[in-house]
Amino acid sequence: QVQLVESGGGLVQAGGSLRLSCAASGSSVNIYVMGWYRQAPGKQRELVARITSGGTTNYADSVKGRFTISRDNAKNTVYLQMNSLKAEDTAIYYCNADLSGWYVYWGQGTQVTVSS
């Protein structure tokens, strides 16, 4: 069983930056694909960024060039650096760990609010 705890959310002005962290416990997530998803009010949850165990990344078009996902396997932690934040980035951000669909875990989420 894997537990995921997000942190680093908060209120920031448009154009500002935040760094989200997702700390995993209970088991190593080094072989998992780790992802960040977000859900804005009234909208479906969407993928923001994902990183494989080998470090390959992919991003939603809306965040390319602004957000960077990274992982520190020694710390069992995944990060999401968010720069040039926009009002439309306001959402609850969730951390996800996925082992080929067989084992999928979610964190409780952290609120990010960008004021314009």
JOCOR-V879151 format. One record per residue. N is the residue number from 0. RES is the residue in three letters. SS is DSSP state (helix for helix, strand for strand, loop for the rest). D_LAST is the distance of its C-alpha to the last C-alpha in Angstrom with 1 decimal. Layout:
# JOCOR-V879151
n:N res:RES ss:SS d_last:D_LAST
n:N res:RES ss:SS d_last:D_LAST
This chain:
# JOCOR-V879151
n:0 res:GLN ss:loop d_last:39.8
n:1 res:VAL ss:loop d_last:36.5
n:2 res:GLN ss:strand d_last:33.8
n:3 res:LEU ss:strand d_last:30.3
n:4 res:VAL ss:strand d_last:27.9
n:5 res:GLU ss:strand d_last:24.3
n:6 res:SER ss:strand d_last:22.5
n:7 res:GLY ss:loop d_last:19.6
n:8 res:GLY ss:loop d_last:16.7
n:9 res:GLY ss:strand d_last:14.3
n:10 res:LEU ss:strand d_last:10.9
n:11 res:VAL ss:strand d_last:9.1
n:12 res:GLN ss:strand d_last:6.2
n:13 res:ALA ss:loop d_last:5.2
n:14 res:GLY ss:loop d_last:8.8
n:15 res:GLY ss:loop d_last:10.5
n:16 res:SER ss:loop d_last:13.4
n:17 res:LEU ss:strand d_last:15.2
n:18 res:ARG ss:strand d_last:18.8
n:19 res:LEU ss:strand d_last:20.2
n:20 res:SER ss:strand d_last:23.9
n:21 res:CYS ss:strand d_last:26.4
n:22 res:ALA ss:strand d_last:29.8
n:23 res:ALA ss:strand d_last:32.7
n:24 res:SER ss:strand d_last:35.8
n:25 res:GLY ss:loop d_last:39.1
n:26 res:SER ss:loop d_last:39.8
n:27 res:SER ss:loop d_last:38.9
n:28 res:VAL ss:loop d_last:36.2
n:29 res:ASN ss:loop d_last:37.3
n:30 res:ILE ss:loop d_last:38.7
n:31 res:TYR ss:loop d_last:35.8
n:32 res:VAL ss:strand d_last:33.1
n:33 res:MET ss:strand d_last:29.9
n:34 res:GLY ss:strand d_last:26.7
n:35 res:TRP ss:strand d_last:23.1
n:36 res:TYR ss:strand d_last:21.9
n:37 res:ARG ss:strand d_last:18.9
n:38 res:GLN ss:strand d_last:18.7
n:39 res:ALA ss:loop d_last:15.9
n:40 res:PRO ss:loop d_last:16.9
n:41 res:GLY ss:loop d_last:19.5
n:42 res:LYS ss:loop d_last:19.8
n:43 res:GLN ss:loop d_last:22.5
n:44 res:ARG ss:loop d_last:22.4
n:45 res:GLU ss:strand d_last:22.0
n:46 res:LEU ss:strand d_last:23.2
n:47 res:VAL ss:strand d_last:20.7
n:48 res:ALA ss:strand d_last:23.4
n:49 res:ARG ss:strand d_last:27.0
n:50 res:ILE ss:strand d_last:29.7
n:51 res:THR ss:loop d_last:33.4
n:52 res:SER ss:loop d_last:36.0
n:53 res:GLY ss:loop d_last:36.9
n:54 res:GLY ss:loop d_last:33.4
n:55 res:THR ss:loop d_last:32.6
n:56 res:THR ss:strand d_last:29.0
n:57 res:ASN ss:strand d_last:27.1
n:58 res:TYR ss:strand d_last:23.5
n:59 res:ALA ss:loop d_last:21.7
n:60 res:ASP ss:loop d_last:21.1
n:61 res:SER ss:loop d_last:17.3
n:62 res:VAL ss:loop d_last:17.2
n:63 res:LYS ss:loop d_last:20.2
n:64 res:GLY ss:loop d_last:19.9
n:65 res:ARG ss:loop d_last:16.9
n:66 res:PHE ss:strand d_last:18.4
n:67 res:THR ss:strand d_last:21.9
n:68 res:ILE ss:strand d_last:24.2
n:69 res:SER ss:strand d_last:27.2
n:70 res:ARG ss:strand d_last:30.0
n:71 res:ASP ss:strand d_last:32.4
n:72 res:ASN ss:loop d_last:35.5
n:73 res:ALA ss:loop d_last:37.3
n:74 res:LYS ss:loop d_last:34.6
n:75 res:ASN ss:loop d_last:34.1
n:76 res:THR ss:strand d_last:30.4
n:77 res:VAL ss:strand d_last:27.7
n:78 res:TYR ss:strand d_last:24.4
n:79 res:LEU ss:strand d_last:21.2
n:80 res:GLN ss:strand d_last:19.4
n:81 res:MET ss:strand d_last:15.9
n:82 res:ASN ss:loop d_last:14.5
n:83 res:SER ss:loop d_last:11.8
n:84 res:LEU ss:loop d_last:9.6
n:85 res:LYS ss:loop d_last:7.4
n:86 res:ALA ss:helix d_last:5.8
n:87 res:GLU ss:helix d_last:9.4
n:88 res:ASP ss:helix d_last:10.9
n:89 res:THR ss:loop d_last:10.4
n:90 res:ALA ss:strand d_last:14.2
n:91 res:ILE ss:strand d_last:17.3
n:92 res:TYR ss:strand d_last:18.9
n:93 res:TYR ss:strand d_last:22.6
n:94 res:CYS ss:strand d_last:25.3
n:95 res:ASN ss:strand d_last:28.3
n:96 res:ALA ss:strand d_last:31.8
n:97 res:ASP ss:strand d_last:34.1
n:98 res:LEU ss:strand d_last:37.7
n:99 res:SER ss:loop d_last:38.6
n:100 res:GLY ss:loop d_last:37.7
n:101 res:TRP ss:loop d_last:40.5
n:102 res:TYR ss:strand d_last:38.5
n:103 res:VAL ss:strand d_last:34.8
n:104 res:TYR ss:strand d_last:32.8
n:105 res:TRP ss:strand d_last:29.4
n:106 res:GLY ss:loop d_last:27.5
n:107 res:GLN ss:loop d_last:26.0
n:108 res:GLY ss:loop d_last:22.4
n:109 res:THR ss:strand d_last:19.6
n:110 res:GLN ss:strand d_last:16.2
n:111 res:VAL ss:strand d_last:13.1
n:112 res:THR ss:strand d_last:9.8
n:113 res:VAL ss:strand d_last:6.5
n:114 res:SER ss:strand d_last:3.8
n:115 res:SER ss:loop d_last:0.0
